[in-house]
């Protein structure tokens, strides 16, 4: 049971509906996936990364919170999706890729080796194009029609740094991404972060730069999913056969209120700590009482 960091493998629980929805919407759109902290956004992105293979996509989860330049962002995309890895994936997963292409409905996609050259670029009226745009357009040309899923975590943090450092450059990278999303291709983006992306865009009069994405905000667990969380983790959290009664779970959920996976895990951990201490104290009390009775019996 994870109490810090993202939950992967057997530590990941629930969110089946969210994962189903995300895969459904990715067939037609790029996605904005906002949510407050401690709801498990990163865990879900990393789950998408794992499941992507079966959907016919090569996925990469990328934390972009430390990036503060357009050049750095483009370099990251270029580095994380090398041509050799894409070709190997496409060669090994031809059947899965075919299923993805068949499922994609928004864009009349074609296989990478069937794609002709497409003119792409950003025009800057009366200005010389920034140095990074050449690399950016090359990355787009190389990746746009590959079976890729780009999972950008903490995108609002990166964007805020870009705006503070150079607002014009921030506008340019947003325009570049919008042109990419609206041009023919099968590559998909998911943008997420704990900072409110939409409010950040609107605060800087940039709201229209990402309004082509489908908005899918992440909420807390539903009641039954939260109950399942405790049922799932209580017996295995301490490698001890703990049993939690249903009334105890219901009481715990009322106490938590906001059914965040993180808060539920913290409460379960603390509850087991208290239960363990009470059990240990009970054992001490029983032993002490037994000793007292033995002494009383001997002295009597």
N, C-alpha and C positions, 0 to 999 in steps of 0.2 A: 504494500500500500504506500504510494508515494505521498510524502508530506512536503516535498519541495521539488522543483523542476518538473519536467513534462513526464507524463505517464505513457509508457510504451509496453508492448508485449502483453503479458498477463496482468500488468499493472493498469492497463487501460480498461475502463469499464463503461458500458452503456453507449449513449449517443448514436444508437443505431439509426434513428429517424433522421438525425442531422446528416449523417454520412450518406444515407440513401438520397436525401434531398440534394445535397451538394453534388453528388454524381449526376443526378438528373439535370440540374441546372447547368452543369458544366457542358452538357451536350449542346447547349444553345448559347451560352453566355460566359463572359468573364465575371468574377464574383467579388463583391465587397463583403467581407466577413468580420464585422466589428463585434466587440463585446468587452465588458469591463474585465478587470483583472480577476484572476483565480477562477475562471469558468472553464479553463482547459482548451483555449483556442490553439495553443501550440501543440498540445497533445493530439488534437483533431487533425491539424495540418500534417503532423508526422504520421498519423494513421492513414491519411490520404496518400502520403508518399509511399507507404508500404503497399496499399491496395491498388495503386496506380498500375502496377505491372499487369494485373489481371484485367484491367480495363483497356490495356493497350497503350499506356502512356509511360514515358520515362519522366519521373517526377523528381523535383529537388525542393527541399525545404530550405529557405534562405533567410537567415536573420539579418536584416539590413539596418539595424538600429545604429551601427557604428559608422555608416556611410554618410558623408556630408558633401559629396560632389557628384555631378552627373558622370564624370569620367570614371569615378570609383564604382558607380552602379553598373555602368556598361561593362567595365572590366570584370565585375563579378559574374554577370550573366555569361560573358564570353568564356570565362574560366570554368564555370560549373557545368557547362554543356559543351564539352569538347567534341569535335567532329567524330573522333574515333569511338567515343562512348555511344553517340547517337547511332552510328552505323552498326556497331555491335548489337545494340538493343534492337534495332530495326531488323537485323538479320536473324536474331534469336527469337524474336517475339512477333513474327510476321502474322500469325493467326490472330493473336490478341489485338494487334494494331488494326487488322482488317475489321474486327468487331467494333473498335472505336470509330473508325472511319464510317462504318455503316450506321452507327448510332448518331453521329454528328448531323444535326438538322439545320443549323443556322447557315452554315457555309458550305458551298459546293466544293468540298475538299477533294484534292487529288493526292496520290502518293508522291513523296518527295522527288522521285526520279522522273515524274511526269510533269513537273512544274516548270514553266518557262520563266524567263526573267521578268521581273516586275519592277517598274520604276517606283522608288520610294525615297522620301526625304522630307525635310522641313525647310521651308523657304523663310528667310528673314529679310523682310523688306528693308532695303537701304542699308543693310548691315552684312558684314562678312559672317559666314557661318562659324559658330564656335568650333574649336579644335576637336571636341569630342564627338561631333555629329558624324564625321566620316566613319569612326569606329562603330557608332550606334547604328548607322544605316547598314553597315556590313553585318553586324550581329542580327539585325532584323532579317536581312536577306537570307542569312544562313539558317535561322531558327524558326521563322514564321510558319512554315508549312511542314514542320517536323512534329511527330507525336509526343509533345512535351507538355508538362504541367509545372508551371512556375509558381511556387508557394511563397509569397513574400510576407514574412512575419515582421511586425513592428514597422510597417511601411509609413505610418503617420510620423513616427519618430524621425525617420530619415527625411521625410518631406519637410518637417518643421526645421530641421537643421539646414536643409537646402534653402528654404525661404529666408532664414535669418542670415545666412552667409551671402546669398546672391538670389534675390527674388526672380530676376529675369531668367537665370539658369533653371530655377525651380519650374517656372512657367514652361520653359522649353522642354524639359524632360517630361512634364505632364502631357504636353502637346504631342511629343514623340510617342509616348505610350498610347495615347488615344488613337493616333493614326495607325499604330500597329494593331490595336484591338479592332479597328473598323476596316482594316484591309483584309483581303482573303487570306485564310490560313487556318491551321488546325491546332496550333499552340494555344494553350489557355493559361490565364493568370488568375490567382486568388490573392487578394490584398487584405491583410488583417492587421490588427493592432489594438492596444488598450486605450490609446488616446483617440478621442472621437474624430475620425477622419473627416466626416461630413462637416462637423462644426469647424474644424481647422480650415477646410476649403472655403467655407462660407465666410469665415472671419477674414480671409485674405482675398475675397472676391474671386475665388477659383472654383466655385461650385459646379460649373458646367464642364469642367475638364474630366470628370469621372462619372457623369450621369448616364453614360452608356453601359455601365456595369450593373449586374443584378445585385440588389441589396439583400443580404441574408444575415441578419443580426443573430448572434448566439445568446440564448437565455440560460437560466439555471436549469437544473434537473427538474423533471416533472416528479410528482409525489411518488408514483410507483417505481420510477427509476431510482430515486433517492433511497427508497426502502431496499431495492435490490442491491444497491451499493453496500449497505450495511450487511445484508444477508451474505453477500459475496465475500467481503473482506474480513468479517469478524472471525470466521472459523480458521482463517489461514494467516491472519496478520501477525500473530506471535508464535506460529507453529504450535498452537495450542487449540484443542477442540472447544473453542468458545461457542456458546449458544446464546443468542440474543432474542429474547421474547418479543413478539410483535408489539405489545403495549409499550415496551421500552423504546423500540424504534419509533413508534408514533410520537412518544414524548420527546425524543431527541429531535425529530424533525420540527416539532413545534418550537423547541428551544432555538434551533438554528435559524428558522425563519427563511432566510435567503439560501436556497438549496444549491449552493456552490459545491462542486466536488471537493475542492480544497478544504472548505469549512467542515464538510461532513467527515472527511478523513481526519481532520484535527480532533473533532469531537469524539469520534470513535476511538482514536488513539488515547485520548485523555481518559475516556470512560474505562478503557481496558487497564490503564495505569491505576485508576482508583480501585477497580475491581480486584486487581492483583494485590494491591496493598491491603485491602480489606481481607482477602483470602489469607495472606501471610500473617496479618494481625490475628485473624481467627485461629490460625494454627498455633501461634504463640500463646494465645489465651487458653486454648484447649490444653496445650502442654503444661502451662503454668498451673491450671486448675487441677490437672491430673497429679502434678507434683504435690500440690497442697493437700489433696485427698490422701496421697500416699503417706505424707508426713503425719497427718492427723491420725491416720489409721495406726501408724507405728507408735506414735507417742501415746495414743489412747490405750 
